[in-house]
Each structure stands twice: as C-alpha cells, then as structure tokens.
Amino acid sequence: MEMEKNKSGGSLSQLTASQIYWKLFTITLTLSACTFGGGFVIIGMMKQKFVEKLHWLAEEEMLDMTAIAQSSPGALGVNIAIVVGYRIKKFWGAVISTLGAVIPPLVIISIISVFYNQFKDNSYIAVALQVMRAGVAAVIFDVVIGLAKNIFKTKSVLWIILMFAAFIATCFFKVSAVIIILVCGTIGLLNVILSGKKEGKA
C-alpha cells in the first residue's frame, strides 16, 4: 500500500518487527523530548513524520486518530502515541509508543521539580518560555489550518457547519470541549445511521 511506503526503508512489510518497534520508540521519544506546548504540537510533528515522511499512515487516518485522542481522557500527546502505535503494530506497538512518549516528560518534570525554586525566579528562563510560546502558537495554528482544510475537502455542508459552530461555542460561549465532542460525535453517529438507512432503501 502507498501509505506503508518508507522513503528510507521500503514498506512496513519489508521491516522486521524489532525494526518497527525500534522506529516507533525512537520517533515518539524524539518527538516527545522536542515538543513544547502540548498535545497539538506533537500531533503536527507526528503527522509530518508518519504521514509525510515515512508514509506509514494516510492523512485521513491521522485526522481520525486525532479525533479519537482528543475525545479520550488523558494527555493528548500520550493518547495519540497509543493510537498511532496500535494502528502500526497493535498492542505492543501501542506499549512501545507510549513508553517513548512518556519517558521524556517524566524525566524533565522530575528534574525541574528538584530545581523548581531556582527555575521560577530565573529571568532568563522566563524570557525563554515567553519566546517559545510564540513558536508554539504558530505550530498549533498550522495544525488547526490543516484540520480545517481537510474538513473543507469533504465538501460536506454538515461538517463545515459543525466546525464553525464548535469554534463559536468554544471561543465566544466558553462551552466545555467535552460537551462539544459528545454533541459532534452524536451528530456524526446519527448521520451514519441515517445514511445507511437511505442506502438500504435505495
């Protein structure tokens, strides 16, 4: 399959299980260690790696995985690592990806907690964090634009209306993300059921 092509090593079927596990671990470990700004940043980086570079996943799959990870409890970065790992190599793929995603923040936070008093009053660190926020905002904006483009590509009036309605509800009315996800999921489920009934009658 085209999505399974790997520019540097052929397809997934040409790699051994140990090679795939190692790649999953090193990729998630590296991305997690270099990610600042939350789950949406690591989603954008995973998309570049697994979809655009390795071609192990299709773009639509990545979007579906993002929706699943966002609607599940827990840290978004860990959730997306679990889903991606499971899609590529089932249970053990999910375990390996989760380890790779969890180890860097665990180590970093542990170190910071030891030196917290020194960090919180350091003016250099404060400036560095402020500058990094600008970069994080740009990365998150890029992810949002990419997701919106794919919604428009569906040419579905329902999905486009839902996207704008969700944005307005979140931005202007401060509606909980949980409620928005549940409502959109319910509407999507009803749409699938009604579409199936129409096809059955046809």
N, C-alpha and C positions, 0 to 999 in steps of 0.2 A: 504494500500500500504506500501511496505517496507520503502520507503523514508519518510513516515509520522510517523514512529515509534519514540517514545521518550523514552529513557532509563529510565528516572525518572518519566514519567507521561503517558505512553501509547502512543496513536496516537493523531494526531491533532483532529480527530473526537471525542475523549474522553474528550477533554478540552473545557471549555466554552469559548465564545467569549471574555469575560473580562480577562480570564486567558491567552489567546493567546495574546491579546493586551498588557497585563502587561509584559509578557515574551519578546515580541518584543521590548517594550520600554526599559526595564531594560538591555536587551542584547546589543542593539545598544548604549544605554547610556554608559554602562560599557566599551564596545569596543572603542567607540569614545573617552572616557576620558583617556583610557590607550594606545591610539595609538599615536605614534610619527614617522613621516617620510612620511606621505602622504597616498593617497588612496590605493596603492598596499599593504601596510601593513595591513590596515583594511580589505581588501579583503581576505588576508590569514587567518586572525583571524575569519572572518565570515565563511569561508569555514570550519575551524576546529569546529566552534560552530554549525552551521546549517546543515552541511553535515556529519561530522564525529561523532559528539556527539549526537545531537538531532535527526538526520536523517529526518529532515523536508524537505530537498531538496536533489536531486540527484546531483552527481558531475558534470555531463554534463550540467545540468540546471545552476549550479553556473558558469560554464565557459561561457555559453551563456549570462548570466546576466552580467558577467564581460565585455564581448564584447559590450553589449548594453550600459553599464555605461560609458565605455571608449570612445565610439563614440558619446556620448551625451554631450552637453555643460554643464559647471558647475563643481563643485568639485566632484572628483571621489568617495570619501567616502560617500557623500550625495546621489549621483546618485545610488550607489549600494544599499544603505539603502532603497531608494524609490522602486527600482525594487524588492528587496527581500520582503519588506513589502507588496507590491501589489500582489506578487505571493502567499504569505501565506494567506493574509486576504484582498485582493482587495483594494479599495480606502482608507478606514480607517486604514488598515494595513500600507499603504504607508505613510499616515499622521503621525501615531504614530512612525514609524521607523525614519521618517525624523526629528521629534522633538527630539528623543533620540540621533540622530547623530549630530544635530546642537547645542544643549544646551551646552555640554562641551567646544567645541572650542570657542563658543561665550562668555562664562563666563571667560575662561582662557585668551583669547586675550584681553578682556576688562580690566582684572586685570593687565596684562602685559603692556598695553598701558598707564596705570596710573603710573606705576613704570618703564617705559622704560629707562629713563636716568640712573637709578640705575642699571638696568639689563645689559645694553650694555657694561658697563665698568667693570663689575664684573668678575674677572679672574676665580673664582670658577665655575660660570655659563658657561663661555666659555669652560672650560675643560670638564664639564659635557656634554655639547652639542656635543663636538668632540667625546667623548666616545659613546654617544648614536647613533651617525651617523654610527659607526661600526656595532652596533646591527641592525639598520635599513637596512643597506646594506645586511646583512645576511638574514633578513626576506624577503626582495624584491627578493633576489637571489633564495630563496626557492620557492616563488610564481612563478617565471619565469621557474624554473625547472619543477614544477608541471604542468604548462600550456604546456610546450614543450613535456612532457611525454604523455599528452593526445592527442596532435597532432600526435605523432608517433603511438599511439594506433589505430588511424583511418586507418592507412596503406594507406592513400591517398597520392599519389605522388604529386598531385597538391597542397594540403595543406602544405605538408612538404617543397616544393619548395618556396611557398609563405612566409612561416615562415622565411626561410633563406634569401630570397630576401628582406623582410621587415627589417630584422636585419641589413643587409648590407647597405640598403638605409638609415636607420636611423643613424647607427654608423659611416659609412665612408663618406656618401654623404650629411648628415645633411638634409635629406628630411623631410618636415613637417609631423607630425603624422596625421594631418587631411587628407593630400593627400594619405598617406598610407592606412588609414582606408577606405577612399572613393574608392580607387582602389581595395582593397581586397574585400570590400562589393559588388562592381560591378561585380568582377570576380565570387564571390560566387553566386550572383543572376543569372548570365548568366549560370553558371554550373547547377543550379537547373532547369532553364528553358530548357536547352538542355537535361538534364537527363529525364525530364518529357516528352519531345517530343520523345525521344528514347523509353521510356516505352510505350508511346501511340502507336507507330508504331509496337512494339513487340506484 
